[in-house]
Amino acid sequence: MENSGKTEISNRLLVTQARSGDEQAARALLDRLYPLVLKLVRSYRARRTGEEDLCQMIFIRIFHSLHQYSGTVPLEHWVSRIAINTCLKQIESERIRPEIRCADLSEEQAEVIAQLASSTADLPGHQRAAARELVHYLLSQLEPKERLIISLLHLEERTIEEIKALTGWNSSLIKVRAYRARHKLRRLYLKLLSAQS
């Protein structure tokens, strides 16, 4: 407990020095906080944002807001709140503007797309696992209800009646959601195909 008290006093001193423009103090603060920020980024990172980019965004916000740190809570708590909020805002912005890119695919998944775009033949055995991963990747781009309906209807091959019993949705709603989800999947898939050509 005594050690954490000394750390907090040291943190406050570094914050005070960094506020007054001391670059060495700012660097020491960054070095001290980086492992915590990286750990949080790895837990909450948005899919399309790289770890380093997100860490950089967080540290920009931390140093921009350093004058607001009152010292009433441990520095690590204050930094954690900024880091988590930044990650959640990034996740939300990706949810609002979903984007599917070839760069998000593994090498094997990109090969599957290229093979499907250039041939009507079945995939070789070694690419089937990548094809399954690609299906899961495309499904992950759907809203939860869309993903559920596609999984139940097409992957588990359940009947409309079974889906009604499981979800409580009526037949019309199931058919409409399934149609929209298939249409969205097709658009995502075509977007990947066009990016490959």
C-alpha positions in Angstrom: 0.0 0.0 0.0 2.9 2.3 0.8 4.4 1.6 -2.6 1.2 2.6 -4.4 1.1 5.8 -2.4 4.7 6.7 -3.5 3.8 5.8 -7.1 0.8 8.2 -7.0 2.9 11.0 -5.6 5.4 10.4 -8.3 2.6 10.4 -10.9 1.3 13.7 -9.6 4.7 15.2 -9.8 5.1 14.0 -13.4 1.7 15.4 -14.3 2.6 18.8 -12.8 5.9 18.9 -14.7 4.3 17.7 -18.0 1.6 20.4 -17.6 4.3 23.0 -17.4 5.9 21.8 -20.7 8.6 19.5 -19.3 9.2 17.0 -22.2 11.2 14.5 -20.1 8.3 14.3 -17.6 5.8 13.8 -20.5 8.0 11.0 -21.9 8.3 9.4 -18.4 4.5 9.6 -18.0 4.0 8.1 -21.4 6.4 5.3 -20.6 4.7 4.6 -17.3 1.2 4.6 -18.7 1.8 2.8 -22.0 1.5 -0.8 -20.7 -1.9 0.1 -19.1 -3.2 1.8 -22.3 -2.0 -1.0 -24.5 -3.7 -3.6 -22.3 -7.0 -1.7 -22.5 -6.7 -1.2 -26.2 -6.2 -4.9 -26.7 -9.3 -5.6 -24.7 -11.6 -2.9 -26.3 -10.0 -2.3 -29.7 -12.3 -1.5 -32.7 -11.8 -4.0 -35.5 -10.6 -1.6 -38.2 -8.3 0.5 -36.0 -4.7 -0.6 -35.4 -3.4 -0.9 -31.8 -0.7 1.7 -32.3 -3.2 4.1 -33.9 -5.6 3.8 -31.1 -2.9 4.1 -28.4 -1.7 7.3 -30.2 -5.3 8.7 -30.2 -5.6 7.9 -26.5 -2.3 9.6 -25.5 -3.3 12.7 -27.6 -6.5 12.9 -25.5 -4.6 12.3 -22.3 -2.1 15.0 -22.9 -4.7 17.4 -24.3 -6.8 16.9 -21.1 -3.9 16.7 -18.6 -4.9 20.1 -17.2 -8.3 18.6 -16.2 -6.7 15.9 -14.0 -7.5 16.9 -10.5 -5.6 14.2 -8.6 -8.6 13.1 -6.6 -8.5 9.7 -8.2 -5.4 7.6 -9.0 -3.9 8.6 -12.4 -4.4 5.1 -13.7 -8.1 5.3 -13.1 -8.4 8.6 -14.9 -6.3 7.3 -17.9 -8.3 4.0 -18.0 -11.5 6.0 -18.3 -10.1 8.1 -21.2 -8.8 4.9 -22.9 -12.0 2.9 -22.6 -14.1 5.8 -23.7 -11.9 6.4 -26.8 -12.1 2.7 -27.7 -15.8 2.6 -27.3 -16.3 5.8 -29.4 -14.1 4.2 -32.1 -16.2 1.0 -32.0 -19.4 3.0 -32.2 -18.1 5.0 -35.2 -17.3 1.8 -37.0 -20.7 0.4 -36.2 -22.3 3.5 -37.7 -20.1 3.4 -40.7 -19.4 -0.2 -41.3 -16.8 -1.0 -43.9 -15.5 -4.2 -45.2 -12.1 -4.3 -46.7 -9.8 -6.9 -48.2 -7.1 -5.7 -45.8 -9.2 -7.1 -42.9 -9.0 -10.6 -44.4 -6.3 -13.2 -43.7 -4.1 -14.3 -46.6 -6.0 -17.5 -47.0 -9.4 -15.8 -47.0 -8.2 -13.4 -49.7 -7.1 -16.4 -51.7 -10.5 -17.9 -51.4 -12.1 -14.7 -52.7 -9.7 -14.6 -55.6 -10.3 -18.3 -56.4 -14.1 -17.8 -56.3 -13.8 -14.7 -58.5 -11.8 -16.5 -61.2 -13.2 -20.0 -61.2 -16.4 -22.0 -61.0 -14.6 -25.1 -59.7 -14.9 -26.2 -56.1 -12.3 -25.0 -53.6 -9.3 -27.3 -52.9 -9.4 -28.9 -49.5 -6.8 -26.6 -47.9 -8.9 -23.6 -48.7 -12.1 -24.9 -47.2 -11.2 -23.8 -43.7 -10.4 -20.4 -45.0 -13.7 -20.3 -46.7 -15.5 -21.2 -43.4 -13.5 -18.4 -41.7 -14.6 -16.0 -44.5 -18.2 -16.9 -44.0 -17.9 -16.2 -40.3 -16.1 -12.9 -41.1 -18.9 -11.9 -43.4 -21.5 -12.9 -40.8 -19.7 -10.8 -38.2 -20.5 -7.7 -40.4 -24.3 -8.3 -39.9 -26.4 -7.0 -37.1 -27.0 -9.7 -34.3 -30.6 -10.4 -35.4 -29.5 -10.8 -39.1 -26.7 -13.0 -38.0 -29.0 -15.2 -35.9 -31.5 -15.6 -38.8 -28.8 -16.6 -41.3 -27.2 -19.0 -38.8 -30.5 -20.7 -37.9 -32.0 -20.9 -41.4 -28.9 -21.6 -43.6 -26.1 -22.9 -41.4 -28.2 -25.0 -39.0 -30.9 -25.6 -41.6 -33.8 -25.1 -39.3 -37.3 -24.7 -40.6 -39.4 -21.5 -40.3 -41.5 -23.3 -37.7 -38.5 -24.2 -35.6 -37.2 -20.6 -35.8 -40.6 -19.3 -34.8 -40.5 -21.5 -31.7 -37.0 -20.5 -30.8 -37.3 -16.7 -31.4 -41.0 -15.9 -31.0 -41.0 -14.1 -34.3 -43.8 -14.6 -36.8 -43.2 -16.3 -40.2 -43.4 -13.0 -42.1 -40.8 -11.3 -39.9 -38.5 -14.3 -40.3 -38.7 -14.3 -44.1 -38.2 -10.5 -44.3 -35.2 -10.6 -42.0 -33.7 -13.5 -43.8 -34.2 -11.8 -47.2 -32.5 -8.6 -45.9 -29.7 -10.4 -44.3 -29.0 -12.4 -47.5 -29.1 -9.3 -49.5 -26.6 -7.5 -47.2 -24.3 -10.6 -47.2 -24.4 -10.6 -51.0 -23.5 -6.9 -51.1 -20.6 -7.4 -48.7 -19.3 -10.4 -50.7 -19.6 -8.5 -54.0 -17.7 -5.6 -52.5 -14.8 -8.0 -51.6 -14.9 -9.6 -55.1 -14.7 -6.2 -56.8 -11.8 -5.2 -54.5 -9.9 -8.3 -55.7 -10.3 -7.5 -59.4 
